Amino acid sequence: MEFTDQELRRWLWLRSIEWANWPAFLSQLVFPILVLFFWWPYVLAGVVISDLLWALVRYRFVSPKLSNIGCLAVFYLARPVAIGSSIYLFVAGGYVVAILALLWPFLAGIVCVRGQVGRIELALAKRMGYVDADVELGV
């Protein structure tokens, strides 16, 4: 990736926000598909539980490559998947679930476990070689 310093800082900040609640972020793409097959409260519970479990891992493991792939997948596919799923559910008679599937890319941000974005941002910067590996977060 060839970025200017300002672009790289913005990229790190945005990917850190997404990484803090990566399961909820990726659910923008997956939730509308899963509600086609499963009862929506179970899918919602799965997103919440996976986000809680992710909170145990998010600082220990960071991946700029996975973060970038997830970002691009959600950016390009979340809205078409939500629209397609909601059309199918609406035609099938699941009006409430159709509206939920359609709005999920906007509602996914509500399902989150608070985290330290700066800590993740620093870990991503270290992994990319943007800062030295021995740099610590100033408190």
N, C-alpha and C positions, 0 to 999 in steps of 0.2 A: 504494500500500500504506500503510495506516494502522497503524503499530505504536508501542508504547511504546518508550522507549529500551532497556530490557532485552530486549524481544522483537526489536527490530532488531539488537541485538548478537548474539543467538542465531541469528537468520536469517543474518546475515553469516558467522558462524562455520561453520554447517552447510553453506551454499552454497559456502563456500571449500573445505571438505573434499571436497565432491563435485566441484568445479571442478578441483581438483588432479589428479584422475584421471578426468576426465569420460568418456572412452571406456569405461573399465572400469565406471564407474557406470551409463552408458546400456546397457551390455551386459547388465545385469539384465533388460532388456526385449527386447533383440535376440538375444542368444545362444540362448535356447530356440527361437526361430523359425528361426534359421540352421542349427541342428543337424538340423532336419527335411530340409534340402536338401543340406548339405555334411557331409563327414567332420569329426567334432568336433575332432580335433587342428588342422585347418586353421582352424576358427573360433576356437579358443583362440589360435593363433598370430596371427591377425588382430587379436584384442583386445590382445594383448601388444604387437604392432608399432604399432598405433594409439595405445596409451598411451605408448610410447616417443616417437613423433612428436609427440604432444600435449605432452610435456614441453618441447618447443622453443617452443611457442606459448602455453602457459597463463599466463605472466606478461605477455605483450605484449597479449593480447586477453582481456578479461573482459566479460561481458554479464550484468547482473542479470536481464534479461528471459529470455534463453535458460536461465540457471541455474534460474530459477523454473519455466519450462515443463518442463525436464528433470526437476526434482524432482517435480512433480505427475504427470507421465506415468509415471515409475517407481513412485511411491507407489501410484497407482491401478491400473496395468496389469501390473506385473512379476509379481506372484503369480498372477493369473488366466492370463497367458500361459504361465508356467512350468508350471502345473498342466495346462492344456490340451495343451501340447506333450508333456509327460511321459505323459499318458494316451494320446495318439496313438502315441507311440514305444513304449510298453509293449504296446499292442494289436498293433502292427506287429512286435513281437518284439525290439526294441532295448532290452533291459532296463538295461544299463549306461548307455547314453546317456539313457534315460528318467530314471534316478536323477540323472544329472548335470544334465539340464535342470531337474528339480524343485528341486535344491539350488543351482542357479546364483545366484539372488538373494542367497544367503548366502555363496557362494564368490567372488563377483565382487570383494569387498574384498581378497582375497588377491593378486589380479593388480593390482599398483600400482607406480608409480614414485614414490619419495619426493619430496616437494616442500615448499616453504615456505608453509604455510597462512596464516601471518600476512601475508605479502606479498600473497597473493591477496585476503585479507580487506580489507586497506587499499585495494587497487585497486578492489574492489567498492564499498567505502564512498565512495571518491572519485567513482566513476561515478554513484552515487546521490545525491551531494551531501551525504552525512552528515558528511564532513570536508572541509576545504579541499583544493584540488588541489595545494597546495605542501607539504602535510604529508609528512614522511619517516618511515620506520620506524626507531624508536630501537633501537640495538644495545647 
